[in-house]
């Protein structure tokens, strides 16, 4: 069953975002590179993307699925427009799409 499991925030400064969310909510936040960090609670986690070339214009909801290729085909068949084709990242693979109202979302299959 597909479920929302991640939300990625575009940020200006990963360190500042880590400091704020850590202080405000007591979250432990792990670095995944110089411009990316995320909570790793296993619930609906929150990522912070500061890379100008990679960050989205607004919050990016991420939907977890068991079969990424089947999800891509279903999104396209339903009328979604692919924004980023399937790509690998540490921990899995994902793609981004725009829904009919222009919202960008991502779909992920973890390793």
Order of alpha helices (4+ residues) and beta strands (2+ residues): beta-alpha-beta-beta-beta-beta-alpha-beta-beta-beta
